[in-house]
Amino acid sequence: MTKLTENLKALRLQNKLSHQLVAEHLKITKAVYGKFELGTTEPSLKLLVKLADLYSISLDALVGRDFAADGQIINQLLMKKELKKEMTKEINNLVKQLGNQFIQSKEADIVKRVKQKFNLN
């Protein structure tokens, strides 16, 4: 059971409301509202707002979300972006090094074959 479903049921019972009364307030059927409390269906944002207004709580409280607007998520995204840039740069450098090593190896092999072909040892 999600925090939302727990909260919907708890708030309805605390306020001594029936499924029918809440459903009528939301302009939906009792069966649909029952599915919200069971967690088989989730209410739309519009209905979540109506529910939060009904119980005079925030949407965060209704859905059981602890939110701190400290920019952590944005900072994490920016760090990931920077890390991705650094990793791409590092990968490109490694590819260049490997490519150069491969070319040098092939050049050395060609030189060896030419020397053998013309007995230049």
Salt bridges, closest charged atoms under 4 A:
GLU6 OE1 - LYS3 NZ 3.94
GLU37 OE2 - ARG12 NE 2.53
GLU37 OE1 - HIS19 NE2 3.24
ASP60 OD1 - ARG65 NH1 3.02
ASP109 OD2 - ARG113 NE 3.41
